[in-house]
Amino acid sequence: MNAGAAVAPGIAAAVTRTRRRILGHFEGAGATSPENSTSYEPSRKLERRAFDRFIARGVLVEAEQGSYWLDRVALADFRRGIRGRVLAAAGLALAVAGLATAFGR
């Protein structure tokens, strides 16, 4: 196994924890509408990237300068997209494993 393959699961877990922490902040504050928006300031680089991605995908919507709210419909769409990519990657891995087995490698 190469080093990248050994590190990838740890990175994926860190991204998942970061996403959950950010979403938990907004859910815990009840910030699920413009009227209930709340502020958030990422404290680490990974948080900044996840936060910016949530904004770009419309999961977090800026209500006013520095105040955001969680769009649950956009979050559901975002999660469906992740699930689709995971299933596609798993299918590809199974296909590659099947070919490797069929050709004896």
C-alpha positions in Angstrom: 0.0 0.0 0.0 1.4 3.4 -0.9 1.5 6.3 1.6 -1.3 8.2 -0.1 -3.7 5.3 0.3 -2.8 5.1 4.0 -3.4 8.8 4.6 -6.6 9.2 2.6 -9.0 7.7 5.1 -7.6 10.0 7.9 -8.1 13.0 5.7 -11.7 12.0 4.8 -12.4 11.5 8.5 -11.0 15.0 9.3 -13.1 16.6 6.6 -16.3 14.8 7.8 -15.6 15.9 11.4 -15.0 19.5 10.3 -18.3 19.6 8.2 -20.2 18.2 11.2 -18.7 20.7 13.5 -19.6 23.6 11.2 -23.2 22.4 10.6 -23.6 21.7 14.3 -22.7 25.3 15.0 -25.6 26.5 12.8 -28.1 23.8 13.9 -27.3 24.4 17.6 -27.9 28.1 17.2 -31.2 27.5 15.4 -29.8 29.4 12.4 -32.0 27.8 9.7 -33.6 30.9 8.4 -32.4 34.4 7.5 -34.1 35.8 10.6 -32.1 33.5 12.9 -28.7 33.8 11.2 -25.6 33.7 13.3 -21.9 34.5 12.9 -19.2 32.0 12.3 -15.4 32.5 12.0 -13.4 29.4 10.9 -10.4 28.9 13.1 -8.4 26.6 10.9 -7.5 26.2 7.3 -9.6 23.1 6.9 -12.6 24.8 8.5 -12.2 27.8 6.1 -12.2 25.5 3.1 -15.3 23.6 4.2 -17.1 26.8 5.2 -16.3 28.4 1.8 -17.5 25.3 0.0 -20.8 25.3 2.0 -21.2 29.0 1.0 -20.4 28.2 -2.7 -22.9 25.4 -2.7 -25.6 27.5 -1.1 -25.7 25.3 2.1 -24.8 28.4 4.1 -26.3 31.6 3.0 -25.2 35.1 4.1 -28.0 37.0 5.6 -26.0 40.1 6.4 -22.3 40.9 6.7 -20.7 38.0 8.7 -24.0 36.4 9.6 -25.1 33.1 7.9 -28.0 30.6 8.1 -28.2 27.0 7.1 -30.4 26.1 4.1 -31.6 22.6 4.8 -32.8 22.0 1.3 -29.4 22.9 -0.1 -27.8 20.7 2.6 -29.9 17.7 1.5 -28.8 18.3 -2.1 -25.2 18.6 -1.0 -25.4 15.3 0.9 -27.0 13.5 -2.1 -24.1 14.6 -4.2 -21.6 13.3 -1.8 -23.4 10.0 -1.5 -23.5 9.6 -5.3 -19.7 10.2 -5.5 -19.0 7.7 -2.8 -21.2 5.1 -4.5 -19.5 5.8 -7.9 -16.0 5.4 -6.3 -17.0 2.2 -4.6 -18.3 0.8 -7.9 -15.1 1.7 -9.7 -13.0 0.1 -6.9 -15.1 -3.1 -7.2 -14.7 -3.1 -11.0 -10.9 -2.7 -10.8 -10.7 -5.4 -8.2 -12.8 -7.7 -10.4 -10.6 -7.0 -13.4 -7.4 -7.6 -11.4 -8.8 -10.9 -10.1 -9.9 -11.9 -13.6 -6.5 -11.3 -15.0 -4.6 -12.8 -12.1 -2.8 -9.8 -10.7 
